[in-house]
């Protein structure tokens, strides 16, 4: 989990936002979620970890939801 007092650069924030949008699109395309989906805190923590680990948005979508479907 990211320390809430930890700052990130604007470049990293932009990369994370771009990655998260691509992750959402991948999850929609795979029919893991609907357009009204809103991730809970636990899922957001998972996504932060997947981003830091270097997973692609598609890999993260499957890691997040693939085992459940």
Backbone torsions as a table, in degrees:
resi	resn	phi	psi	omega
1	UNK	NA	137.7	179.6
2	UNK	-73.1	132.9	175.6
3	UNK	-63.6	124.7	-175.6
4	UNK	-62.8	-20.7	179.4
5	UNK	-88.5	-2.3	-177.6
6	UNK	-83.0	128.9	179.2
7	UNK	-92.6	150.6	174.4
8	UNK	-122.6	156.2	179.8
9	UNK	-73.4	159.8	177.0
10	UNK	-62.3	-35.4	178.2
11	UNK	-62.9	-43.8	178.9
12	UNK	-66.1	-39.5	178.0
13	UNK	-61.5	-42.9	178.9
14	UNK	-63.5	-44.3	179.0
15	UNK	-61.9	-41.9	179.2
16	UNK	-64.6	-42.2	178.9
17	UNK	-63.5	-44.8	178.4
18	UNK	-62.0	-44.7	179.5
19	UNK	-62.4	-44.2	-178.5
20	UNK	-64.2	-39.2	177.2
21	UNK	-64.5	-41.4	177.7
22	UNK	-66.1	-39.0	177.1
23	UNK	-59.6	-46.1	179.9
24	UNK	-59.9	-45.9	178.7
25	UNK	-60.8	-42.4	178.5
26	UNK	-63.3	-43.4	179.7
27	UNK	-65.4	-37.4	175.9
28	UNK	-64.5	-47.8	-178.0
29	UNK	-60.9	-36.5	179.1
30	UNK	-80.0	-2.0	-179.2
31	UNK	63.0	30.2	174.3
32	UNK	-78.8	-28.3	-176.6
33	UNK	-138.2	168.7	172.8
34	UNK	-108.8	171.8	-177.5
35	UNK	-63.3	-21.2	-179.5
36	UNK	-88.6	3.2	-177.6
37	UNK	-61.6	137.3	175.0
38	UNK	-134.2	114.8	-175.9
39	UNK	-68.1	145.8	176.1
40	UNK	-83.9	176.6	-176.5
41	UNK	-60.4	-39.1	-179.5
42	UNK	-65.2	-40.6	178.9
43	UNK	-67.1	-39.5	177.2
44	UNK	-61.6	-39.1	175.9
45	UNK	-63.4	-41.7	176.4
46	UNK	-59.8	-45.0	-177.8
47	UNK	-64.0	-39.8	176.4
48	UNK	-59.5	-42.2	178.5
49	UNK	-65.1	-41.8	178.9
50	UNK	-63.9	-40.4	178.4
51	UNK	-63.0	-48.1	-179.9
52	UNK	-64.2	-31.9	-179.8
53	UNK	-77.5	-10.7	177.1
54	UNK	90.2	14.6	177.2
55	UNK	-67.7	146.8	173.9
56	UNK	-73.4	161.9	176.4
57	UNK	-56.5	-39.1	179.0
58	UNK	-66.2	-43.5	178.1
59	UNK	-61.8	-40.9	180.0
60	UNK	-66.7	-38.8	178.1
61	UNK	-62.1	-43.8	179.6
62	UNK	-70.4	-35.9	178.1
63	UNK	-67.6	-36.7	-177.1
64	UNK	-74.2	-42.8	-171.8
65	UNK	-118.7	-20.7	-171.3
66	UNK	-54.4	-41.0	-179.6
67	UNK	-71.2	-17.3	-177.7
68	UNK	-90.6	-12.2	-174.5
69	UNK	-115.5	NA	NA
